[in-house]
Amino acid sequence: MDTDELSLSTYKGIITEAEKFNHDLILQFGVLASGCKDDDDYLNQAESLIKEWLQVKDFEDIIENLFFGKIE
């Protein structure tokens, strides 16, 4: 699926809000959409990704990777 296929509410809730924070962050959520089959799948995977980031012991590494292109 492409981000163009997300519902307007999902797009606004994830992509638009991420853009307000940092452009690099929307890239992560945009790429995530390519592996999803529908809105629900996308929202579940976005939530899982955020939870994964928050569980990392060295959260500063995640932030650095997100905003400086080193995310795996």
N, C-alpha and C positions, 0 to 999 in steps of 0.2 A: 504494500500500500504506500501511497505517497502522502505527504502532508496536505496536499490539495484535496485528498479524499476524506480527511478528518471532518467531523461535524464542526460547525462554527463555534459551538460552545467549547468543544475539546481544543480546537485550535487556539481560541482566545485564552482558555485556561492554562494551557501549557506553553505553546509557542510564543504568544504575545506577551505573556507575563515573563517568560525567560528572556525575551528581547529587552524588556525594561531593565533587567538586571545586568545582562552582559550578552553581546552578540555571539560569543563563542559557545555559550550555554545552549542557544537555540540550535546550533549545529549538532550537538549531542542528541537533542530530542528529535531533530529532523531525521537523522540517520536511524534512530530507533524505529521510526515509522515504517521504514522499508522492510522490516521483519515482522510486521504485524498484519493480522487479517481483517481487523475492524476496530472501531473506536474502543470497545471494551478491552480488547486485547492490548491496544496501545496504552490505555490508561493504566491497566494492570502492570505492564512492563515499565512504564514511566515511574510508577510508584515503587516497583522493585528496584529500579536503578537508583532512585533517590535514597531508599533505605540502605542499599548497598554502600553508597557513598558515605552515609552517616555512620555506618558501623566500622569504617576503617579507623584504626587506631591513630594514624597520623593524618588527620583530616586536612592539614595544610598541604600534604602531598597531592591529595585529590584536587584541591583548589588550584594548585600550581599546574597540575596536569590538564585540568579543564581549560584553564585560561591561557596556557602557553603551549597547547597542542600536543601534550605528551600522554594523553589518555589512551589506555589500551582497550 
